Structures are given as C-alpha cells and as structure tokens.
Amino acid sequence: MELIGNLVLQGVQMLVVLALAPGLTGLIVKVKARLMRRRGPSILQPYRDLARLMRKDVVLADNASWLFRAAPYMIFSATWVAAALVPTFAIGLQFSWTADLIALVALLGSARFFLALASLDVGTSFGGLGASREMMIGAIAEPAMLLAVFTVALIAGSTQLSNVVAFMSSGEMGIRVSMGMALIALIIVAIAENARIPVDNPATHLELTMVHEAMVLEYSGRHLAMIELAAALKLLLYVALIGCLAAPWGIAPADAGPAGFVTGFLFFLAKLAAGGTLLAIFETSVAKMRVFRIPDFLGVGLMLGLLGTLLLFVSRSL
C-alpha cells in the first residue's frame, strides 16, 4: 500500500505540472496586457487554444517524413519528463532518484535536437532559419546551464534535485556569491531557452526576429498542440527550478501528511504566480535585442556560471 501511495503521489506531481503549464503562459500574457493598460485575454485562453488545436485536422507537407510526424510527441514526452523531475510541492518522491540535474539538461537538449530536425525535415526557408538560430542559442545556453548546474552541485554536494532542495532549505546554505552567480546565469538561460524577450518575442511572427515560431510554422492540429504544450511545460520547468533553488520554502518532505502536501502545493502556486508576474514585468520593461546580440547576452550567463564554479574552487583552496 505504501508503494501504491508513493506512485499515486508521483503521478499527481506529473499531472500538476501538465495542468498548470498553460495557466502560467496565460498569466504572463494577462499581466503584460494589464501593464500596457489593455484588458487582455483570459488566463484560461491557452487551455481553449490547445483544445481547439486538438480538434483540428493535421495538415502535412507532401515531403514530410516520419520524423516530422513523430517529433511533436518525442518533444512533448522529453519536456514533460524533465518538468516532472523538478520538485514542485514535495521532495523525495518515488522517482526522485532519477531527478538529476545532468539528466534534466540532457532531456531538454534532446527535445531541442528533435525540434531542430523536424524544422529542417520539410525543407522550408523559415524552418532552416529557425533551426540555425535555435542551435546558435543552444550552443551557448547548454554550457552556461551546465556550469550553473556544476556550481549548485558543488555547493549542495549532489546533483540530485531532492538533495539539492533539502540542502538549500536547511540552515547550512548561508550567503554565497557563487550561488548568486549561478542563479543569474540560470535566469539568463531560462529567458533564452523559452524564447522570451529580449531574445525572442513570442507574440510576433516576423521572419527577421522569430526563433521558436519559425520552426513550428509547418505544424498544425494536434501536432502543433503538442509542441505548444511542450513549450509551456518548459517555461514552467525553469520557473519551478529557479523557485526551488532560490526560494525552497514550503516544499514538503516525502513523509509529510496531506496538510503538508496541500501547503507545499499552495507555496508552489505562489512561486509560479510570482515568477510569471516578474517575467511579465521584465518583458514589458525591455526591448527585443538584435539576433547578433544574443550571443553576447548568453555569454554573460556563461561567464557568470564559469566564475561561480571557479570561485568555489578558489574559496575552498584557501
């Protein structure tokens, strides 16, 4: 019975991230609209858009291969598994031993790989443009995230997320400059990976600016719904990851009762709301940069992650 309860709790966490991901996107759009003194769509609008896309027929190009048809499901599966690995309302769940920071980077990298391949499969100019820009961003974003991960792992003494969160919530953490550098690097990577302003503007479809939208122009119906839901899950993943590292409050241990899990869930909702609101304020306050300035932006995150790792080695050698 204990094993069944643990499996049910793990399944609840997987369903929670799946159910809240479109709502986070809707919250960001709503807050941005209100900041610009517009009414804006409802927070539930992404759910309606996904339901409408699921009901539509799929239109495929004549030269689309099996990879083009299978890629949306592989992208969605890899992103959903990665999002489910990040602690939300509880730690130490049944599959927490698989929640490794290196595995998280690998899953996100595989999703990017399949998306870039699918965008090149049909042979359109927009697909090649978006894939080349996505690979350019990934070539700098992945090393920056790995360096931030190494910094966090060196501080916590583990790459397992449950152990990292448990260490962060304990009193042993203190104030560390290297951890602050790693968090800033992670925020920069999160902005770039999710194609948010100033790297990309998800509200436009201009060929001179778009990155993510250029890769999915040939998709429709349920295939497009899978990719859009995967993008929402990826955004929730980064917000949850930054939240559990920077503010690991309220996360319940595995042996907590129902009250502890409910409290952890409420704290998780508050973190998502705070993260979405801050992202909306940030996007409203800055302008989109040129494509050729993106490597400079990501280079800041790469250098911060490297400095954070080097600072740990230097401080431990003194």
C-alpha positions in Angstrom: 0.0 0.0 0.0 2.9 2.4 0.7 4.3 1.8 -2.8 0.9 2.5 -4.3 0.6 5.7 -2.4 4.0 6.8 -3.5 3.2 6.1 -7.1 0.0 8.0 -6.8 1.8 11.0 -5.3 4.3 10.9 -8.1 1.5 10.7 -10.7 -0.2 13.7 -9.1 3.0 15.7 -9.4 3.2 14.8 -13.1 -0.4 15.9 -13.6 0.1 19.1 -11.7 2.9 20.4 -14.0 0.9 19.3 -17.0 -2.3 21.1 -15.8 -0.6 24.3 -14.6 1.8 24.9 -17.6 -0.8 26.6 -19.9 -2.1 28.6 -17.0 1.4 30.1 -16.4 1.5 31.2 -20.0 -1.9 32.7 -19.7 -0.9 34.5 -16.6 2.1 36.1 -18.2 0.0 37.3 -21.2 -2.7 38.7 -18.9 -0.2 40.6 -16.7 1.6 42.0 -19.7 -1.8 43.2 -21.1 -2.7 44.8 -17.8 0.7 46.6 -17.6 0.0 48.0 -21.1 -3.5 49.1 -19.9 -5.3 46.6 -22.0 -7.8 44.1 -20.9 -6.1 41.1 -22.5 -7.3 37.5 -22.9 -8.4 35.3 -20.1 -5.8 33.3 -18.1 -7.7 30.2 -19.4 -7.2 31.2 -23.1 -4.2 28.8 -23.6 -6.4 25.9 -22.5 -9.0 26.9 -25.1 -6.4 27.2 -27.8 -4.9 23.8 -27.0 -8.4 22.2 -27.0 -9.2 23.9 -30.4 -5.9 22.6 -31.9 -6.6 19.1 -30.7 -9.9 19.1 -32.5 -8.4 20.3 -35.8 -7.1 18.0 -38.6 -3.4 17.7 -39.2 -2.1 19.1 -42.5 1.2 17.6 -43.6 3.5 18.6 -46.4 4.0 16.2 -49.2 7.6 15.6 -48.5 7.3 15.3 -44.7 8.9 12.1 -43.3 8.0 10.0 -40.3 10.4 12.2 -38.2 8.2 15.3 -38.9 5.1 13.4 -37.6 6.8 11.7 -34.6 8.8 14.8 -33.4 6.0 16.5 -31.6 5.3 13.5 -29.4 9.0 13.0 -28.7 9.4 16.7 -27.8 6.4 16.6 -25.6 7.5 13.4 -23.8 11.0 14.6 -23.1 9.9 18.0 -21.9 7.1 16.5 -19.7 9.5 14.1 -18.1 12.0 16.9 -17.5 9.3 19.1 -15.9 8.1 16.2 -13.7 11.7 15.7 -12.4 11.8 19.2 -10.9 10.4 19.3 -7.3 7.1 21.2 -7.1 5.2 20.7 -3.9 7.2 17.8 -2.4 10.7 16.2 -2.5 11.8 12.6 -2.1 9.0 11.1 -4.2 9.1 7.7 -5.7 11.2 8.6 -8.8 13.2 11.3 -7.1 16.4 9.3 -7.6 16.0 10.0 -11.4 15.7 13.8 -10.8 19.3 14.6 -11.6 20.4 18.0 -12.9 22.5 16.4 -15.6 19.6 14.3 -16.8 17.5 17.5 -16.8 19.9 19.2 -19.2 20.1 16.1 -21.4 16.3 15.8 -21.7 16.0 19.5 -22.7 18.8 19.1 -25.2 17.1 16.0 -26.8 13.9 18.0 -27.1 15.8 20.8 -28.9 17.5 18.3 -31.1 14.2 16.8 -32.3 12.6 20.2 -32.8 15.5 21.4 -35.0 15.5 18.2 -37.0 11.7 18.4 -37.6 12.0 22.0 -38.7 14.6 21.0 -41.3 12.7 18.0 -42.5 10.2 19.8 -44.8 12.9 22.0 -46.3 11.4 25.4 -45.9 13.5 28.5 -45.6 11.8 29.5 -42.3 12.5 26.1 -40.8 16.2 26.3 -41.7 16.3 29.9 -40.3 14.7 28.9 -37.0 16.8 25.8 -36.6 20.1 27.6 -37.2 19.1 30.3 -34.7 18.0 27.6 -32.2 21.3 25.8 -32.5 23.2 29.0 -32.1 21.3 29.7 -28.9 21.7 26.1 -27.6 25.4 26.1 -28.3 25.9 28.8 -25.7 22.9 28.1 -23.4 23.7 24.5 -22.7 27.3 25.1 -21.5 26.0 28.1 -19.4 23.4 25.9 -17.8 25.9 23.1 -17.2 28.2 25.5 -15.4 25.4 26.8 -13.3 24.4 23.1 -12.5 28.0 22.3 -11.5 28.1 25.3 -9.2 24.9 24.2 -7.5 26.1 20.6 -7.3 29.4 21.7 -5.7 27.6 23.7 -3.1 25.0 21.1 -2.3 27.3 18.1 -2.7 24.9 16.4 -5.0 23.3 16.6 -8.5 20.0 15.0 -7.3 17.4 17.7 -7.1 15.7 16.4 -3.9 19.0 16.5 -2.1 19.8 20.0 -3.5 16.5 21.4 -2.4 16.8 19.8 1.0 20.3 21.4 1.4 19.0 24.8 0.2 16.1 24.8 2.7 18.4 23.9 5.6 20.4 26.4 7.5 23.7 25.3 6.1 23.4 27.3 2.9 24.2 30.8 4.1 25.1 33.6 1.7 27.2 32.5 -1.2 28.3 34.8 -4.1 28.8 31.8 -6.4 25.2 30.7 -5.8 24.0 34.1 -6.8 26.1 34.0 -10.0 24.7 30.6 -10.8 21.1 31.8 -10.3 21.6 34.8 -12.6 23.1 32.5 -15.2 20.2 30.2 -14.9 17.7 33.1 -15.3 19.5 34.2 -18.5 19.4 30.7 -19.9 15.7 30.4 -19.0 14.9 33.6 -20.9 16.8 32.4 -24.0 15.6 28.8 -23.9 12.0 29.8 -23.7 12.4 32.4 -26.5 11.3 35.3 -24.3 12.1 39.0 -24.7 14.8 40.2 -25.2 15.9 37.1 -27.1 12.7 36.5 -29.0 9.2 37.9 -28.9 6.6 35.1 -28.7 3.8 37.5 -29.7 5.2 38.2 -33.2 5.7 36.2 -36.4 8.2 38.4 -38.2 10.8 36.4 -40.1 13.6 38.7 -39.0 13.0 38.2 -35.3 11.3 34.8 -34.6 13.2 31.8 -33.5 10.8 29.3 -32.0 7.8 30.3 -34.2 9.9 29.8 -37.4 10.4 26.1 -36.5 6.8 25.3 -36.0 5.2 27.1 -38.9 4.5 23.9 -40.8 2.8 22.2 -37.9 -1.0 22.2 -37.3 -3.7 20.4 -35.4 -2.7 18.1 -32.6 1.0 18.2 -33.6 1.1 22.0 -33.0 -0.8 21.5 -29.7 1.9 19.0 -28.5 4.6 21.5 -29.4 2.8 24.4 -27.7 2.1 22.4 -24.6 5.8 21.3 -24.5 6.8 25.0 -24.7 4.5 25.8 -21.8 5.9 22.9 -19.8 9.5 24.1 -20.5 8.6 27.6 -19.2 7.1 26.1 -16.0 10.1 23.8 -15.6 12.5 26.8 -15.5 10.3 28.8 -13.2 9.9 25.8 -10.8 13.6 25.1 -10.9 14.6 28.7 -10.1 11.9 28.8 -7.4 13.1 25.6 -5.7 16.7 26.8 -5.8 16.3 30.5 -4.9 13.2 30.1 -2.6 12.9 26.5 -1.4 10.2 27.4 1.1 7.1 25.3 1.7 8.3 22.2 -0.2 7.0 19.2 1.8 9.1 16.1 2.5 8.0 12.7 1.2 6.7 11.6 4.6 4.5 14.7 5.1 0.8 14.3 5.6 -2.0 15.6 3.4 -1.8 19.0 5.1 1.9 19.3 4.3 1.3 18.4 0.6 -1.5 21.0 0.4 0.7 23.6 1.9 3.5 22.8 -0.5 1.1 23.0 -3.4 -0.1 26.4 -2.3 3.5 27.6 -2.0 4.2 26.2 -5.5 1.3 28.2 -6.9 2.6 31.3 -5.2 6.0 30.8 -6.7 4.5 30.3 -10.2 2.4 33.4 -9.8 5.4 35.4 -8.6 7.7 34.1 -11.4 5.1 34.7 -14.1 4.4 38.2 -12.8 8.1 39.1 -12.6 8.7 37.8 -16.1 5.8 39.8 -17.5 7.2 43.0 -15.8 10.6 42.3 -17.2 9.4 41.7 -20.7 7.3 44.9 -20.6 10.3 46.9 -19.4 12.9 45.9 -22.0 13.0 45.7 -25.8 14.0 42.9 -28.0 17.6 42.8 -29.0 19.0 42.0 -32.4 19.8 38.4 -33.3 23.5 39.1 -33.5 23.5 40.4 -29.9 22.1 37.2 -28.5 25.5 35.5 -28.1 26.7 38.5 -26.0 23.6 38.1 -23.8 24.1 34.4 -23.3 27.9 35.0 -22.9 27.1 36.9 -19.7 25.4 33.8 -18.3 28.2 31.6 -19.5 30.8 33.8 -17.8 28.8 34.0 -14.6 28.4 30.2 -14.4 32.2 29.8 -15.0 33.1 32.5 -12.4 30.7 30.8 -9.9 32.4 27.5 -10.4 35.9 28.9 -10.2 35.1 30.9 -7.2 34.0 27.8 -5.4 37.3 26.1 -6.1 39.3 29.1 -5.1 37.4 29.7 -1.9 37.8 26.0 -0.9 41.5 26.0 -1.6 42.2 29.0 0.8 
